[in-house]
Amino acid sequence: MSARPAMSQWIDHLQSRGCYTFTRAQTESDTGRSFVAVQTALRRLKQQGRIVSPKRGFYVVVPPEYRAVGSPPASWFIDDLMRSLRQPYYVGLLSAAALYGAAHQQPMVFQVVTSKPTREVHAGKVSIRFTMSSLVEKLPAMERQTETGNMRVATPETCAFDLVRYPAGAGYLSNAAMVLSELSDHLDAQSLVSIAPLVRLPDVQRLGYLLDAVGQGALAKPLAEWLAGRKLRAVRLYPGKPGNVDLDQQWHIIPNTELEIDS
């Protein structure tokens, strides 16, 4: 019999090189083991808590300090995971806001925006929730260094628009408003205007209204100027919720929900 290193040794070797993800196909190729032998060994390593598999055929090495949680943070492997899915992405919504220090409430799940409907995945106690957007490759994002490499993260301005585009993912509008208030130091008014043509007019109206509501009129003003030359219709602040209240004339917003904003 040829002397092959134990699978646990192969995992240790990966980790020593700073690699924390691998695929089943890579395992077969690197170790020379059969499909069945690899499956058996990987199942044993999962039972031992050495690895975790958020997606079939994709594995994450779990360092000792994360054994209790069952997985390292999602930031360690999200880029490799999305590459394995062959989907463009960026870390968005509350997870992106938290990276800019605007975490009014620490998000319970890691939020990722991608181009296709994608089921939530779990790695130990780590959950990754996906939001589908046709604009994922058009909206500005940036590379951010992580403990194991890099990941794509929405710019603060993309994050701001997504908070109103996907209110459920933002913890709804009152929470979105508070996060916008905390995010405001990172926002550039002209960068917001540059994104406005990419999204729907009601999203620009809602974002401007919320920025005004949290005392960020200087950031909101260029959006109002951009909207001034366009034909606007009255839109509800909270989509789908009825409300017969006076129209906000600047933003053409019907404020049909009360914002609860911490002072």
Secondary structure, 3 states (H helix, E strand, C coil): CCCCCCHHHHHHHHHHCCCCEEEHHHHHHHHCCCHHHHHHHHHHHHHCCCEEEEECCEEEECCHHHCCCCCCCHHHCHHHHHHHHCCCEEECHHHHHHHCCCCCCCCCCEEEEECCCCCCEEECCEEEEEEECCCCCCCCEEEEECCCCEEEEECHHHHHHHHHHCCCCCCHHHHHHHHHHHHHHHCCHHHHHHHHHHCCHHHHHHHHHHHHHCCCHHHHHHHHHHHHCCCCCCEECCCCCCCCCCCECCCCEECCCCCCCCC
